Structures are given as C-alpha cells and as structure tokens.
Amino acid sequence: MNTLLQYRDIWLIGGGGKTTLMYRLAALWAGRGEKVLCTTTTRILPPTREECPDLRVDSLAGLLVDLRNRPALLVTAVRGMKDGKCLGFTAEEALTLRLEADRLVVEADGSAGRPVKAHAPHEPVVAPEASCVVATVGSWCVGTPLDADHVHRPERFSLLAGRPMGAPVRADDVATVILHEQGWLRTVPPGAALHVVVTGGDNGILRALERHPRAGRLAGIHLSPGTAADRVA
C-alpha cells in the first residue's frame, strides 16, 4: 500500500471501501507532515471526526482562499451539502484544489453501497490529467448472485463479464470487468497509473487480475491494510 503514497493525486473508483481508503491514505500522508486535501466528484457522507475533523464547505474560489489563509494538514473540502451528503466538484475543479495541498485524494465514483459495479457512460468523474487511479473492489462480492442486491448496475456487469443475471459472481468476472476495454479500464486516463485494491480479503481476485491478458496495464495489485499481499504488476 505504501507504493500509493508516491502519487501527487489519487482518484478512487469502484466499490467496497473507497471512503475508508481515502482517509487511510490521507492519514498516512498527514502523519509524514504533508498537507492533504480530500474531496469528491460525486456525493459522499460527511467524514467522522476520526476520519477528518476539518470539513470545509464553500465554492471553489472560496475554498482556495480559505485554504490559503487557514492551512491545515488534513482537510475535506466540498462545495455544499444536500440530504445529509457532501456535494463534490467537477474533475477540473477538484484538480485545481491540489494547488493548496501537497497531496490530493478524490472519491470519484459511487456504488450505492455495493462491493462491485459496472460503470454507466457518465461514470466515474476523473480528471484527464490524473496521476493515479485506484480501483477498489470488495472481495465479498465473489459467490454472491449477479443481481441488483449485490452488484451496482448488474445488467452492464453481466454484459461485460459474459455471465447470466443471477449467476454467482466469480473472481474471474471481477477481473474481466475491471480490465475490459469497455469496463473500468475505459474510465482510466491513458497517462494515469492504475492500481487495484481488494478489500475484505482476497477470494481469488488478486490471482484473477494477475492472470488477465491486460494485467500489464496495472501498476500494482494490493490487499487492503491489515493483510499481507502487496504486489506490483
């Protein structure tokens, strides 16, 4: 996981642990004395005090001034609140916020609480100049039915994986959808490093990713903190 700390900005996509990973990375950077800014291009729940005690809500212009006048090691910056959730910025605006921090981490995707998903054409919202995209997937999706209760946008996932609706999700299906030319890989800017973080154990996903014909596109495959595996593809 420490290999992720080399990037100036990280954009989190997928399901199964994006928010937890965002604040985990932010804490590691802040622990090294680096100024970290967390934000989103979608909608997220407000951070807990343990995750980030400094939540700032303002327009982009207002935040840039505020961050300059009141610097802090760890800040979550959003443009507004609605229905109890933080509203995010466009990808370009999020990247602009990087001017006031050493590191930027952006939650750039939503999965409706599901551990895995397939993307709609408008998802995720990642800047073309992104340095690194981290795709997260919850390993507990393996073995569950390919349906709306367990997979976000299951019809699209079914099409990309070539598996019927209702069939058990396999580790190979997850790897296929992530690295399919019209899957998650489609959403990653050509110049960005792509890492995959598998949360909640393995369940065969790491090996499935390593064996995939497009595994060379991956800069790293990791298990979430607390587990042993951390592999560079």
C-alpha positions in Angstrom: 0.0 0.0 0.0 2.9 2.4 0.7 3.6 2.5 -3.1 0.4 4.5 -3.4 1.9 7.3 -1.3 4.2 8.4 -4.2 1.5 10.0 -6.2 0.5 13.7 -6.0 -3.1 12.9 -6.6 -5.2 9.7 -6.3 -8.7 9.2 -7.8 -10.7 6.4 -6.2 -13.2 4.4 -8.3 -15.3 1.2 -7.9 -16.9 -0.1 -4.8 -16.2 -1.8 -1.5 -14.2 0.7 0.6 -13.3 3.9 -1.3 -14.1 6.2 1.6 -12.2 4.2 4.1 -9.2 4.0 1.8 -9.3 7.8 1.1 -9.0 8.6 4.8 -6.4 5.9 5.4 -4.1 7.3 2.7 -4.8 10.9 3.9 -3.8 9.9 7.5 -0.6 8.3 6.3 0.4 11.4 4.3 -0.6 13.7 7.2 1.5 11.6 9.5 4.5 12.5 7.4 3.8 16.2 7.8 2.3 16.6 4.3 -0.8 18.8 3.7 -3.6 16.5 2.4 -6.9 17.6 0.8 -9.8 15.1 0.4 -12.7 15.8 -1.9 -15.1 14.2 -4.2 -16.6 14.5 -7.7 -19.7 12.6 -6.6 -21.5 12.7 -3.3 -20.2 11.3 0.0 -21.2 11.2 3.6 -19.5 13.8 5.8 -16.4 12.5 7.4 -16.4 11.4 11.1 -14.1 13.3 13.4 -11.8 10.3 13.4 -11.6 10.4 9.6 -11.2 14.1 9.2 -12.2 16.7 11.8 -11.8 19.6 9.4 -14.7 19.8 6.9 -14.9 22.9 4.8 -17.9 23.8 2.7 -17.7 26.6 0.1 -17.4 27.4 -3.6 -14.1 26.5 -5.3 -13.0 30.2 -5.2 -13.9 30.5 -1.5 -12.1 27.3 -0.6 -8.9 28.3 -2.4 -8.8 31.5 -0.4 -9.7 29.8 2.9 -7.2 27.0 2.4 -4.5 29.6 1.8 -5.4 31.6 4.8 -6.0 28.7 7.2 -3.7 25.9 6.1 -4.0 22.5 7.9 -2.5 19.1 7.5 -5.8 17.3 6.7 -8.9 18.9 5.2 -12.0 17.6 3.5 -13.3 20.2 1.1 -16.7 20.1 -0.6 -18.9 22.6 -2.4 -22.2 22.1 -0.5 -24.4 19.8 1.5 -27.7 18.2 0.4 -29.8 15.4 2.1 -27.0 14.8 4.5 -24.3 14.3 1.9 -21.4 16.3 0.8 -21.6 17.6 -2.8 -18.5 17.4 -5.0 -16.8 19.3 -7.7 -16.1 18.8 -11.4 -12.9 16.9 -12.1 -11.2 20.1 -13.2 -12.2 21.9 -10.1 -11.1 19.1 -7.9 -7.7 19.1 -9.6 -7.5 22.9 -9.0 -7.8 22.3 -5.3 -4.4 20.5 -5.5 -2.8 23.9 -5.6 -3.3 24.3 -1.9 -2.1 20.9 -0.8 0.9 18.5 -1.1 -1.5 15.6 -1.8 -5.0 15.3 -3.2 -7.3 12.3 -2.9 -10.6 12.2 -4.6 -13.6 9.9 -4.3 -14.6 9.9 -7.9 -17.3 7.2 -8.1 -20.3 5.8 -6.3 -21.5 2.2 -6.0 -24.7 2.5 -3.9 -23.1 0.5 -1.1 -22.3 -2.5 -3.3 -18.9 -4.1 -3.3 -18.5 -4.2 -7.1 -20.1 -2.4 -10.1 -20.1 -1.7 -13.7 -19.9 1.9 -14.9 -22.5 3.9 -16.7 -21.2 6.1 -19.6 -21.0 9.2 -17.3 -19.0 7.4 -14.6 -16.6 7.9 -12.9 -15.6 11.6 -12.9 -11.8 11.6 -13.2 -9.6 14.4 -14.5 -7.7 13.6 -17.7 -4.5 14.8 -16.0 -4.9 12.4 -13.1 -1.7 10.9 -11.8 -3.1 7.7 -10.3 -6.5 5.9 -10.4 -7.1 3.4 -7.6 -9.9 0.9 -8.3 -11.3 -0.7 -5.2 -13.4 -3.8 -5.0 -14.9 -5.7 -2.1 -13.9 -9.3 -2.2 -17.2 -10.4 -0.6 -18.9 -10.0 -4.0 -17.4 -13.3 -5.0 -20.0 -16.0 -4.8 -23.0 -13.7 -4.4 -25.7 -13.6 -7.1 -25.2 -11.3 -10.0 -28.2 -9.1 -9.2 -29.0 -5.6 -8.0 -28.7 -6.5 -4.4 -25.0 -7.4 -4.7 -23.8 -5.6 -7.9 -24.3 -2.0 -8.9 -25.5 -1.8 -12.5 -25.7 -5.7 -12.7 -27.1 -5.7 -16.3 -23.9 -3.9 -17.5 -21.7 -6.1 -15.4 -23.4 -9.2 -16.9 -22.8 -7.9 -20.4 -19.1 -7.2 -19.9 -18.4 -10.4 -18.0 -20.5 -12.6 -20.3 -22.3 -14.1 -17.4 -26.1 -14.5 -17.0 -28.0 -12.5 -14.5 -28.4 -14.4 -11.2 -25.2 -16.5 -11.7 -22.7 -16.5 -8.9 -20.1 -13.7 -9.3 -16.6 -15.2 -9.9 -13.2 -13.7 -9.2 -12.5 -14.0 -13.0 -15.7 -12.0 -13.7 -14.4 -9.2 -11.4 -11.0 -9.1 -13.2 -12.8 -9.1 -16.6 -15.0 -6.2 -15.8 -12.1 -4.2 -14.3 -9.7 -4.8 -17.2 -12.3 -4.9 -20.0 -11.7 -2.2 -22.7 -15.3 -1.1 -22.1 -15.2 -1.7 -18.4 -13.3 0.1 -15.6 -10.2 0.4 -17.8 -12.2 2.6 -20.2 -12.5 5.2 -17.5 -8.8 5.5 -16.7 -6.8 8.3 -18.4 -4.0 6.8 -20.6 -1.3 8.7 -18.6 -2.6 7.6 -15.2 -1.1 4.8 -13.2 -3.8 2.2 -12.4 -3.8 0.3 -9.1 -6.4 -2.2 -7.7 -7.1 -2.5 -4.0 -9.1 -5.5 -2.9 -10.8 -5.1 0.4 -12.2 -7.7 2.8 -9.7 -10.4 2.0 -8.9 -11.9 -1.4 -11.3 -14.6 -2.6 -9.2 -15.2 -5.7 -9.4 -11.7 -7.1 -5.7 -11.0 -7.0 -4.8 -14.1 -8.9 -7.5 -13.5 -11.4 -6.1 -10.0 -12.0 -2.6 -11.3 -12.4 -3.6 -13.9 -15.0 -5.7 -11.4 -17.0 -4.2 -10.7 -20.5 -4.3 -6.9 -19.7 -2.6 -7.3 -16.3 0.3 -5.3 -17.7 -1.8 -2.2 -17.5 -1.8 -2.4 -13.7 0.9 -0.6 -11.7 0.0 -2.6 -8.6 -2.4 -5.0 -7.0 -3.0 -4.7 -3.3 -5.0 -6.1 -0.4 -6.4 -3.5 2.0 -4.4 -2.6 5.1 -4.1 -5.4 7.6 -3.4 -8.1 5.1 -0.1 -9.3 3.7 -0.3 -9.1 -0.1 1.1 -6.0 -1.9 2.1 -6.8 -5.5 3.5 -4.8 -8.3 2.1 -5.9 -11.6 
